[in-house]
Amino acid sequence: MISAQRVLSIRDLSVNFGGLKALSNVNIDLHQGEVLGLIGPNGAGKTTVFNALSGLVEPASGSLELYGRKSKWLKPHQLVTNGISRTLQGVGLFPDLTVLENVMMGAQHIAKAGLVQSFLGFAERDEEHLREEAQSALERVYVGSLANRRADTLAYPDTKRVAIARALVSEPKILLLDEPAGGLGPQDIEWLNGLIRNIKSHISIIIVEHHMDVVMSICDRISVLNFGELIASGSKDEVRSNPDVIAAYLGSKKAGAK
């Protein structure tokens, strides 16, 4: 896996919130067809990495490469055009819209006239294309029958599936999954693991997750953050036996981490 083409490379990423250093000189690589787990205790900086990649926070320093080329840090509206899609911890569905319309929000790059114009009837062909792509994404995560339901009527596991469908509809090359297993039961977690295994051949994935059984089941490599610093990165066995990682999770006083 390490020899595969690198699709994303972060070097020396630092993020400050006022006087607080949320991330300090973090390095992360993601390779083609890889599932990279980004783990660490609460407050370690995992979601801040995603927010920096998504343009929601401004890095104090650091560099970014996408698909082997240097890139400026992206703005939120530039993610889809750069082949990146993301889910949120809080799902982020629009409660008053249908499931299908929520997923269409992730496919607006398809509509030449733009999603808003499509909804207003200015581009019927674009709207039809959007609907077809959104329905296909819902079928992919096995909730196609829910397309016409309002989002606020869904059971929580189904909202998670719809959020993933919305991320997949843009056909990303890089998918950022922020705690996708949070709040799910064993059956839904098994479905999630299967989905990730199925899509990793053509989508490279970074997953932030607290469910260690999920991480150990599906990740090819793992990077570990603690107090905003990268303390380990490598295979599952390497990370699992790393003393700094053990210290971060168990509170040992032997290593520099918590």
C-alpha positions, 0 to 999 in steps of 0.5 A: 500500500505504501508504494501506491501513488500518493493522492494527498500529502500534508506537511507541517500543518499547524492550526492555532485558535487564539493562543491555543495550538490545536495542531502542531507540525502534523504530517499525513499521507494518503495513498491511492486505494487506501483507508487511513485511520486518524485516531486519538483521544478526545480533543487530539485535533482529528476533526481540526485536520478535516476542517483545515482540509475543508477550508473551515479553519485557516492553517497557521502554517503547512503545505498541501499536495493533491494528486502529486501537485502542490496546492493551496489550502482549499475553500469549502466550495472548492472541495468537490471540484478537487475530488474531495468529499466529506461527512460531518459528525452531526450528519448535517441533513436539511430537515425540511428537504426530502432525502433525495433533495438532501443528496442532490445538494452533494451533486450540484457540480453536475448541474451546469446551471447550478442547483438553485436554478435547477430547483427553481425550474431554470434547467429541467435537464440538469435537475433530472440528471441530479435526481438520477445521480442522487437516487443512484447514490441512495441505492448504493447505500441501500436506502433508495426506498427512502428517497421521498421521505423528509429527512427529519422523519428518518431513524438515526442510522438511516441519516448516517447512510443518507449523509454518506450517499450525499458524500458519494454522489459527487464521485470523489477521489478522496473521502473524509469520514468523520466518526461514521460509526458514531451512534450505530449498532453492530449491524449498521457498523458491519454494513459500514465496514462492508461499504468502505471495503467495497469503495476503497478500490476507487476512493481513497479514504481518511476515517476519524473514528473512536470505534477501535473495532472499526478502525482495526477492521478496515484501515490499512494504516493508522495515524495517531494524534495527541494534544495536536501532535502526530505521535505515531503512524504506521500499520495497525500492528505498529501503532497498536504496540507503540508506547506513546499510543498506549500512553495516550489512551491508557494514561501511562506516565512512561511516554511524553504523551498523555 
